[in-house]
Amino acid sequence: MPALFSTHEVTNQSPPFEGRNLFADDAPLQSAVARHAPDAAAALHDLGAAFGSREAFDRGRLANEYPPRLKTHDRQGRRLDIVEYHPAYHECLAQSFAAGLHCSTWEHLATPGANPRPGAQVARAAGFYMAAQMEAGHCCPVTMTHAAVPTLRLAPDLAAEWLPRILSRIYDPSFRPAPEKNSVTFGMGMTEKQGGTDVRTNATTAEPIAAGAGGGTHRLIGHKWFMSAPMSDAFLVLAQAPGGLSCFLVPRFLPDGPINALHFQRLKDKLGNRSNASSEVEFEGAEGWLVGEEGRGVPAIIEMVTATRLDCAVSSAGLMRLALANAVHHTRYRTVFQRRLVDQPLMALVLGDMALDVEAATALSFRLAAAVDEAWHDERQRAWVRLMTPVTKLWVCKLAPALVYEAMECLGGNGYVEEGLLARIYREVPVNAIWEGSGNVMALDMLRVAQREPEAMAQVLDELATASAGHATLTGACARIRNWLGEPQFIEARGRQISEALAVLAAATLLQAHAPAAVSDAFIATRLAGAPRQLYGQGLEGSDVRGILARVLPT
Ligand SMILES: Cc1cc2nc3c(=O)[nH]c(=O)nc-3n(C[C@H](O)[C@H](O)[C@H](O)COP(=O)(O)OP(=O)(O)OC[C@H]3O[C@@H](n4cnc5c(N)ncnc54)[C@H](O)[C@@H]3O)c2cc1C
């Protein structure tokens, strides 16, 4: 006989969502990899098992429940400027480093004259998409280290020294000078109090103090208002040199051993992204070396920022998929009014409708990764990268919060408590839209391409028109974009409208070409035709919702 007052038997609850293979379970991801990087599928299958394991999900939980702490001084008042993390955070980084998510696309650089490995960007993006599902905060130093390489290469002497350290897959969190370490991580310092988008207002100064290779050594004085991953081994930092705003490599340790003068004031108390530390920092005469030409700091760091924008879209797509898979999983077990939730018609429509956005976000993000793979030798892919990076970043990152919120609601009250995954994902997703160029900035970047690089816009539109041929709704959408672009007096006002239209049309053509008809027909019918809508769960009458959901998570 049960003891009085003991907890009731737990019934009608879903089993924990863990121990899943994040690759094998995810049909849209597998399909993107099969299209663009088929040779990577086997390794990604193994990675999907590792990143979706119970232990990996637990690491993600711990890394966020025990956020990093800043230690500015020791007990006797000496400066320390170190951040302590929970071991689970380091374990996440060690896993992602072992998978090469910070370096795999650059490994050809170790061999003089070698070309990039075909499909390397897509393979890495697929790993990154799954790493974000395991734990999103640690992805920040992974993406910054990966993205630092194109900027670093603008300074061949510095690249020769630092690139071999980036290419190591052995994560090394020790606080030591870089030459003594197995590997390094990179951060970036652009945003100041008075401006993050408008970095030309940066007030940090860089004064030349010693001649040497490249532009010699500079002394940096100033502040950065957001500088994430402050325990990185080096940062790419913007500062005003005599010749104008320039990019500098600022290491944590000086070449002769002492700690460089980066003094952390505090860590941001953030809505989400808790496992990742983001600092306010003073550069009190920190030494740095010029990267690229003096006065050309923005073009130099934009190389890094462009790569991180792809990662923002990829990780948002991954988090959308994780939220939806959680919702589908829960509703397959939970019974309400004698019927499983997933079989309640209105719930199935909500889930199926969300699945269309996950399909679209995934297809679009991996199409962009594939374009990055080919851009070095293919002008059309370069045009896609130039135009569709801001478009994809804007659209995918902005879809995520609304979708994650709806997925949370599918779990009812259990979705809203911190012990579940959904609350953490919900707090995490807005940041991808905010950093690395927020919404309006992306729309303006798209318009810049339209106005200054019309040939790139024309190439993408021609590709979309060819893919739309014979389909009245798609050709209509294509014509609408051309009309808007033909009205220069309204062009800025239409920045978001044209961006969204390009994203939806591109996603529709991709789904039409590569997804089952149930997915592409429903996406086109609801996103490009039909009644105006803002809520999920509309317009899928007659669609194969079961088929659509099977692609989110196998039964
Ligand atoms: C968690 C976190 C970590 C971060 N880590 C780093 C880091 O490691 N390194 C770093 O350098 N920065 C970092 N940032 C800063 C981030 O990149 C900036 O917050 C971002 O670039 C926006 O800059 P801002 O905050 O100054 O906003 P603002 O530039 O003031 O922009 C505010 C709003 O105005 C909009 N806007 C801007 N220009 C226009 C325009 N012309 N027309 C219409 N709208 C416009 C923007 O889209 C935005 O919505 C981080 C931010 C966060 C939240």
Ligand as a Chemical Component Dictionary entry (heavy atoms), coordinates in Angstrom:
data_LIG
# 
_chem_comp.id                   LIG 
_chem_comp.type                 NON-POLYMER 
_chem_comp.pdbx_formal_charge   0 
_chem_comp.three_letter_code    LIG 
# 
loop_
_chem_comp_atom.comp_id 
_chem_comp_atom.atom_id 
_chem_comp_atom.alt_atom_id 
_chem_comp_atom.type_symbol 
_chem_comp_atom.charge 
_chem_comp_atom.model_Cartn_x 
_chem_comp_atom.model_Cartn_y 
_chem_comp_atom.model_Cartn_z 
_chem_comp_atom.pdbx_ordinal 
LIG C1  C1  C 0 24.929 38.613 -25.872 1  
LIG C2  C2  C 0 25.658 39.593 -26.705 2  
LIG C3  C3  C 0 26.991 39.382 -26.984 3  
LIG C4  C4  C 0 27.692 40.291 -27.764 4  
LIG N1  N1  N 0 29.015 40.061 -28.027 5  
LIG C5  C5  C 0 29.710 40.961 -28.745 6  
LIG C6  C6  C 0 31.108 40.773 -29.009 7  
LIG O1  O1  O 0 31.706 39.751 -28.625 8  
LIG N2  N2  N 0 31.774 41.723 -29.684 9  
LIG C7  C7  C 0 31.155 42.852 -30.141 10 
LIG O2  O2  O 0 31.820 43.677 -30.752 11 
LIG N3  N3  N 0 29.846 43.059 -29.926 12 
LIG C8  C8  C 0 29.105 42.142 -29.244 13 
LIG N4  N4  N 0 27.771 42.335 -29.021 14 
LIG C9  C9  C 0 27.167 43.591 -29.435 15 
LIG C10 C10 C 0 26.264 43.486 -30.643 16 
LIG O3  O3  O 0 26.985 43.116 -31.769 17 
LIG C11 C11 C 0 25.557 44.846 -30.757 18 
LIG O4  O4  O 0 24.670 44.964 -29.665 19 
LIG C12 C12 C 0 24.842 45.006 -32.067 20 
LIG O5  O5  O 0 25.772 45.119 -33.107 21 
LIG C13 C13 C 0 23.940 46.234 -32.074 22 
LIG O6  O6  O 0 24.642 47.375 -31.682 23 
LIG P1  P1  P 0 24.085 48.320 -30.522 24 
LIG O7  O7  O 0 23.758 47.476 -29.356 25 
LIG O8  O8  O 0 25.015 49.443 -30.330 26 
LIG O9  O9  O 0 22.702 48.865 -31.096 27 
LIG P2  P2  P 0 22.501 50.076 -32.118 28 
LIG O10 O10 O 0 23.599 50.112 -33.108 29 
LIG O11 O11 O 0 22.198 51.303 -31.353 30 
LIG O12 O12 O 0 21.177 49.582 -32.853 31 
LIG C14 C14 C 0 19.900 49.615 -32.206 32 
LIG C15 C15 C 0 18.839 49.232 -33.214 33 
LIG O13 O13 O 0 18.836 50.185 -34.267 34 
LIG C16 C16 C 0 18.801 49.516 -35.512 35 
LIG N5  N5  N 0 19.492 50.353 -36.501 36 
LIG C17 C17 C 0 20.802 50.630 -36.570 37 
LIG N6  N6  N 0 21.077 51.396 -37.633 38 
LIG C18 C18 C 0 19.886 51.638 -38.247 39 
LIG C19 C19 C 0 19.486 52.369 -39.408 40 
LIG N7  N7  N 0 20.385 53.018 -40.159 41 
LIG N8  N8  N 0 18.182 52.377 -39.739 42 
LIG C20 C20 C 0 17.273 51.710 -38.996 43 
LIG N9  N9  N 0 17.585 51.008 -37.910 44 
LIG C21 C21 C 0 18.880 50.966 -37.538 45 
LIG C22 C22 C 0 19.491 48.186 -35.280 46 
LIG O14 O14 O 0 19.037 47.225 -36.216 47 
LIG C23 C23 C 0 19.032 47.876 -33.859 48 
LIG O15 O15 O 0 17.797 47.217 -33.924 49 
LIG C24 C24 C 0 27.037 41.431 -28.271 50 
LIG C25 C25 C 0 25.693 41.645 -28.001 51 
LIG C26 C26 C 0 24.999 40.734 -27.231 52 
LIG C27 C27 C 0 23.544 40.980 -26.950 53 
# 
loop_
_chem_comp_bond.comp_id 
_chem_comp_bond.atom_id_1 
_chem_comp_bond.atom_id_2 
_chem_comp_bond.value_order 
_chem_comp_bond.pdbx_ordinal 
LIG C1  C2  SING 1  
LIG C2  C3  SING 2  
LIG C2  C26 DOUB 3  
LIG C3  C4  DOUB 4  
LIG C4  N1  SING 5  
LIG C4  C24 SING 6  
LIG N1  C5  DOUB 7  
LIG C5  C6  SING 8  
LIG C5  C8  SING 9  
LIG C6  O1  DOUB 10 
LIG C6  N2  SING 11 
LIG N2  C7  SING 12 
LIG C7  O2  DOUB 13 
LIG C7  N3  SING 14 
LIG N3  C8  DOUB 15 
LIG C8  N4  SING 16 
LIG N4  C9  SING 17 
LIG N4  C24 SING 18 
LIG C9  C10 SING 19 
LIG C10 O3  SING 20 
LIG C10 C11 SING 21 
LIG C11 O4  SING 22 
LIG C11 C12 SING 23 
LIG C12 O5  SING 24 
LIG C12 C13 SING 25 
LIG C13 O6  SING 26 
LIG O6  P1  SING 27 
LIG P1  O7  DOUB 28 
LIG P1  O8  SING 29 
LIG P1  O9  SING 30 
LIG O9  P2  SING 31 
LIG P2  O10 DOUB 32 
LIG P2  O11 SING 33 
LIG P2  O12 SING 34 
LIG O12 C14 SING 35 
LIG C14 C15 SING 36 
LIG C15 O13 SING 37 
LIG C15 C23 SING 38 
LIG O13 C16 SING 39 
LIG C16 N5  SING 40 
LIG C16 C22 SING 41 
LIG N5  C17 SING 42 
LIG N5  C21 SING 43 
LIG C17 N6  DOUB 44 
LIG N6  C18 SING 45 
LIG C18 C19 SING 46 
LIG C18 C21 DOUB 47 
LIG C19 N7  SING 48 
LIG C19 N8  DOUB 49 
LIG N8  C20 SING 50 
LIG C20 N9  DOUB 51 
LIG N9  C21 SING 52 
LIG C22 O14 SING 53 
LIG C22 C23 SING 54 
LIG C23 O15 SING 55 
LIG C24 C25 DOUB 56 
LIG C25 C26 SING 57 
LIG C26 C27 SING 58 
# 
